[in-house]
Amino acid sequence: MTLPTLSIPISKANLLDVLDRVTQNAPNGAAAAPSISFGSNQASGMWLRPDGGLGFSANGASNFYIDGNGNANISGGTVGGKTGSFSDEVTMGFFTSNGNSQVNGHLSIASGDPQILIYNNGTTSTKAAITFGNDSQSWQVGHDQAGNGTDDFYVYHGKAETTPLHIGSDDSVALPGVVTIGASNTSGTQASLVLPAIDAGTASKRATILLGSAGGASDGWTFGRDNASSGANDFFFYSGTAKTIRLWMDDTGVGFNGLSPTTAPTLNGGLVEDGTASNATMASLINQVRLALINNGLCKG
């Protein structure tokens, strides 16, 4: 809108012309030429969008607007660039009537200790998550998957409708899928899976892997180190069904089928092969072998 220059002295006709222009509606305008602008910059200001919303321009470009439904939108930015930038600590909220928020483009938060806090202020559910992708093919990471206030962390695969990673409130980790540990480098370096002791800082050095039902109470196999949780340097295989240690090894020897590890037995000298060995000599050697098998749990006495 351009107002006519007032003449001095002001005539009645000149004044009426100015008042007539003031009471007119502003033109619609456009991003490059906003209808309400500034004297020193006609390309910066506000204009009417085709849907009835309001657009805001800076030097002829508009990255912020309010659409015809009253929703505020920030758009623009390029790959590797950003639409908005925030420094230091910023409290910010984007919301619609249904509680959903959407930011298109790039959002950059820069500070000495950058953090993003996503929380649920509900009285029961504390579920809060970030979703990558659309509804049919998406990945989601978040807190309180069941929405009942549980202090857990999860990774959810929307397309497969599975949770490949779940960390419980007791720090237990569930990986229901196949976990592959391997080295992909050309040097052939081996990959390792390290299981620290469960009771770190105590005498116990127990660390185990369970194959089967939780806790091995009814079935499954457990193998690991320090069977008695006493700090011993031993290794064992435990059958949850039989409630028996089928294999138990330590620095001294091996035990089978529930027996503690024992050292390797010492046998007397071998029998002569000319057929002159007495029955007593043969019986003594056979009994030594028999006793060794029983003591190591390889047979019953």
C-alpha positions as CSV (number, residue, x, y, z in Angstrom):
1,M,0.0,0.0,0.0
2,T,1.4,3.4,-1.0
3,L,0.0,6.5,0.7
4,P,0.0,9.8,-1.2
5,T,2.2,12.6,0.0
6,L,0.5,15.2,2.1
7,S,0.7,18.7,0.8
8,I,1.4,21.6,3.1
9,P,-0.9,23.2,3.9
10,I,-3.1,20.1,3.9
11,S,-6.2,20.5,1.7
12,K,-9.5,18.8,2.4
13,A,-9.2,16.8,-0.8
14,N,-5.7,15.7,0.0
15,L,-6.7,14.6,3.6
16,L,-9.7,12.6,2.3
17,D,-7.5,10.9,-0.2
18,V,-5.1,9.8,2.6
19,L,-7.9,8.6,4.8
20,D,-9.4,6.7,1.9
21,R,-6.2,4.8,1.4
22,V,-5.7,4.0,5.1
23,T,-9.1,2.4,5.4
24,Q,-8.6,0.2,2.4
25,N,-7.7,-3.5,2.9
26,A,-4.1,-4.4,2.1
27,P,-3.5,-6.4,-1.1
28,N,-2.7,-10.2,-0.8
29,G,0.9,-9.9,-1.6
30,A,3.4,-12.8,-2.1
31,A,6.5,-14.2,-0.6
32,A,8.8,-12.1,-2.9
33,A,6.5,-9.0,-2.4
34,P,4.7,-9.0,1.0
35,S,1.7,-6.7,1.2
36,I,2.7,-5.4,4.6
37,S,6.4,-4.5,4.4
38,F,8.9,-1.8,5.5
39,G,10.0,1.4,4.0
40,S,13.7,0.4,3.8
41,N,13.0,-3.2,2.7
42,Q,9.9,-3.9,0.6
43,A,10.8,-7.7,0.4
44,S,10.4,-8.3,4.1
45,G,7.1,-8.5,5.8
46,M,3.8,-10.3,5.9
47,W,1.4,-11.6,3.1
48,L,-1.8,-13.6,2.7
49,R,-1.4,-17.2,1.6
50,P,-3.8,-18.8,-0.9
51,D,-5.3,-21.0,1.9
52,G,-6.1,-17.9,4.0
53,G,-3.1,-18.3,6.2
54,L,-0.3,-15.8,6.8
55,G,3.2,-15.9,5.3
56,F,6.2,-14.2,6.7
57,S,9.1,-13.2,4.4
58,A,12.7,-12.1,4.9
59,N,14.3,-10.6,1.8
60,G,11.8,-12.2,-0.4
61,A,12.1,-15.8,1.0
62,S,9.5,-17.4,3.3
63,N,10.4,-20.3,5.5
64,F,7.8,-19.6,8.2
65,Y,4.0,-19.5,7.8
66,I,0.7,-20.1,9.5
67,D,-1.6,-22.2,7.3
68,G,-5.3,-21.8,6.9
69,N,-6.0,-24.3,9.8
70,G,-3.9,-22.2,12.2
71,N,-0.8,-24.6,12.2
72,A,2.6,-23.0,12.3
73,N,5.1,-24.4,9.9
74,I,8.9,-24.0,9.5
75,S,10.2,-25.3,6.2
76,G,13.3,-24.9,4.1
77,G,16.9,-25.9,4.7
78,T,19.1,-28.1,2.6
79,V,21.0,-31.3,3.0
80,G,23.9,-30.6,5.2
81,G,22.4,-27.2,6.1
82,K,19.7,-26.2,8.6
83,T,16.4,-24.4,8.9
84,G,16.8,-23.2,12.4
85,S,19.7,-22.9,14.9
86,F,19.5,-22.6,18.7
87,S,22.4,-21.9,21.1
88,D,22.6,-22.3,24.8
89,E,19.6,-23.8,26.7
90,V,16.3,-23.5,24.8
91,T,12.8,-24.6,25.8
92,M,10.7,-25.0,22.7
93,G,7.3,-26.6,21.9
94,F,5.6,-27.4,18.7
95,F,2.0,-28.7,19.0
96,T,-1.3,-29.3,17.3
97,S,-4.8,-30.0,18.6
98,N,-4.1,-33.8,18.7
99,G,-0.7,-33.4,20.4
100,N,1.4,-34.3,17.4
101,S,4.4,-32.2,16.4
102,Q,6.2,-32.0,13.1
103,V,9.4,-30.3,12.0
104,N,10.4,-30.5,8.4
105,G,14.0,-29.9,7.4
106,H,17.0,-29.7,9.7
107,L,16.9,-28.8,13.4
108,S,20.3,-27.9,14.9
109,I,21.0,-27.4,18.6
110,A,24.4,-26.2,19.5
111,S,25.9,-25.7,22.9
112,G,28.7,-26.8,25.1
113,D,26.7,-29.9,26.2
114,P,23.9,-30.4,23.6
115,Q,20.9,-32.4,24.8
116,I,17.4,-33.1,23.6
117,L,14.8,-33.9,26.2
118,I,11.7,-35.8,25.2
119,Y,9.3,-36.5,28.0
120,N,5.7,-37.5,28.7
121,N,4.0,-35.4,31.5
122,G,1.1,-37.9,31.9
123,T,0.2,-39.3,35.2
124,T,0.4,-43.0,34.3
125,S,2.2,-43.4,30.9
126,T,5.7,-42.0,30.6
127,K,6.1,-43.2,27.0
128,A,8.3,-41.0,24.8
129,A,9.9,-42.0,21.6
130,I,11.5,-40.9,18.3
131,T,10.3,-42.5,15.1
132,F,12.3,-42.7,11.9
133,G,10.3,-43.3,8.7
134,N,6.6,-43.5,8.0
135,D,4.0,-45.7,9.6
136,S,4.5,-48.8,7.4
137,Q,8.3,-48.8,7.3
138,S,9.6,-47.2,10.4
139,W,12.0,-47.6,13.4
140,Q,11.3,-46.3,16.8
141,V,13.5,-45.8,19.9
142,G,12.0,-44.7,23.1
143,H,11.1,-45.2,26.8
144,D,8.1,-47.0,28.4
145,Q,7.1,-49.1,25.4
146,A,3.9,-50.4,27.1
147,G,2.8,-46.9,28.1
148,N,2.3,-48.0,31.7
149,G,5.1,-46.1,33.5
150,T,7.7,-48.8,33.1
151,D,11.3,-47.5,33.2
152,D,12.5,-49.4,30.1
153,F,14.2,-48.6,26.8
154,Y,13.4,-50.2,23.5
155,V,14.0,-50.3,19.7
156,Y,10.9,-51.2,17.7
157,H,10.8,-52.2,14.0
158,G,7.5,-51.0,12.6
159,K,7.5,-53.0,9.4
160,A,8.3,-56.3,11.1
161,E,6.2,-55.4,14.2
162,T,9.0,-56.7,16.4
163,T,11.2,-55.3,19.3
164,P,14.8,-56.4,18.4
165,L,16.2,-54.6,21.5
166,H,14.6,-54.2,24.9
167,I,16.4,-53.0,28.1
168,G,14.3,-53.5,31.3
169,S,14.2,-51.4,34.4
170,D,16.6,-53.9,36.0
171,D,19.1,-53.4,33.2
172,S,18.4,-56.8,31.7
173,V,18.8,-56.8,27.9
174,A,16.6,-58.8,25.6
175,L,17.7,-59.5,22.0
176,P,15.1,-61.8,20.5
177,G,16.7,-61.9,17.1
178,V,20.0,-63.4,15.8
179,V,23.1,-61.6,17.1
180,T,26.2,-61.9,14.9
181,I,29.6,-61.0,16.3
182,G,32.3,-61.1,13.7
183,A,35.2,-59.2,12.1
184,S,34.9,-57.7,8.6
185,N,38.4,-56.4,8.2
186,T,40.9,-58.0,5.8
187,S,43.5,-58.7,8.6
188,G,41.3,-61.6,10.0
189,T,41.1,-60.1,13.5
190,Q,38.8,-62.1,15.7
191,A,35.9,-60.4,17.4
192,S,35.3,-61.1,21.1
193,L,32.2,-61.0,23.3
194,V,33.2,-60.1,26.9
195,L,30.8,-60.8,29.8
196,P,31.9,-59.0,33.0
197,A,31.0,-60.5,36.3
198,I,27.4,-59.9,37.4
199,D,28.2,-58.8,40.9
200,A,31.0,-56.4,40.1
201,G,33.0,-55.3,43.1
202,T,32.2,-58.4,45.2
203,A,34.0,-61.7,45.6
204,S,31.8,-63.3,42.9
205,K,33.1,-63.5,39.3
206,R,30.0,-65.3,38.0
207,A,29.1,-64.5,34.4
208,T,26.8,-66.8,32.4
209,I,25.0,-67.3,29.1
210,L,21.5,-68.9,29.2
211,L,20.1,-70.9,26.3
212,G,16.4,-71.6,26.9
213,S,13.8,-70.3,29.3
214,A,14.5,-67.4,31.7
215,G,16.6,-68.4,34.7
216,G,16.8,-72.0,33.6
217,A,14.2,-73.0,36.2
218,S,12.4,-75.6,34.0
219,D,14.6,-76.2,31.0
220,G,17.5,-74.7,29.1
221,W,21.2,-74.7,29.4
222,T,23.5,-72.3,31.3
223,F,27.2,-72.1,30.8
224,G,29.7,-69.7,32.2
225,R,32.3,-68.9,34.9
226,D,32.3,-69.2,38.7
227,N,29.5,-71.7,39.3
228,A,29.4,-71.2,43.1
229,S,29.7,-67.3,42.9
230,S,32.8,-67.6,45.1
231,G,35.3,-66.0,42.8
232,A,36.7,-69.3,41.5
233,N,38.2,-69.5,38.1
234,D,36.1,-72.4,36.8
235,F,33.9,-73.1,33.8
236,F,30.6,-75.1,33.8
237,F,27.7,-76.3,31.7
238,Y,24.4,-76.6,33.7
239,S,21.3,-78.5,32.6
240,G,18.1,-76.7,33.8
241,T,16.0,-79.8,33.1
242,A,18.2,-82.2,35.1
243,K,19.3,-79.6,37.6
244,T,22.8,-80.9,37.2
245,I,26.2,-79.6,36.2
246,R,27.1,-81.8,33.2
247,L,30.6,-80.4,32.7
248,W,32.7,-78.6,35.3
249,M,36.3,-77.5,34.8
250,D,38.8,-75.5,36.8
251,D,42.6,-75.1,37.1
252,T,43.0,-78.6,38.6
253,G,40.9,-80.8,36.3
254,V,37.5,-81.8,35.0
255,G,34.3,-83.1,36.5
256,F,31.2,-84.7,34.7
257,N,27.6,-85.2,35.6
258,G,27.5,-83.2,38.8
259,L,30.9,-84.1,40.3
260,S,33.4,-81.4,41.2
261,P,36.6,-81.2,39.0
262,T,39.3,-83.6,39.9
263,T,42.9,-84.0,38.8
264,A,43.8,-86.6,36.2
265,P,44.2,-90.0,37.9
266,T,47.5,-91.8,38.1
267,L,47.6,-95.4,36.9
268,N,50.2,-98.0,37.7
269,G,52.6,-99.2,35.1
270,G,51.0,-100.9,32.1
271,L,50.6,-104.7,31.9
272,V,53.2,-106.8,30.3
273,E,52.1,-108.1,26.9
274,D,53.6,-111.6,27.0
275,G,50.6,-113.0,28.9
276,T,52.4,-113.5,32.1
277,A,50.6,-110.8,34.1
278,S,48.8,-112.2,37.1
279,N,45.1,-111.9,37.7
280,A,45.7,-109.7,40.7
281,T,47.8,-107.3,38.6
282,M,45.1,-107.1,35.9
283,A,42.4,-106.7,38.5
284,S,44.3,-103.8,40.2
285,L,44.7,-101.9,36.9
286,I,41.1,-102.4,35.9
287,N,39.9,-101.2,39.3
288,Q,42.1,-98.1,38.9
289,V,40.5,-97.3,35.6
290,R,37.0,-98.0,37.1
291,L,37.6,-95.7,40.0
292,A,38.9,-92.9,37.7
293,L,35.8,-93.1,35.6
294,I,33.5,-93.0,38.7
295,N,35.4,-90.1,40.3
296,N,35.2,-88.0,37.1
297,G,31.5,-88.7,36.8
298,L,31.8,-90.7,33.6
299,C,30.1,-93.7,35.0
300,K,28.3,-94.8,38.2
301,G,29.8,-97.1,40.8
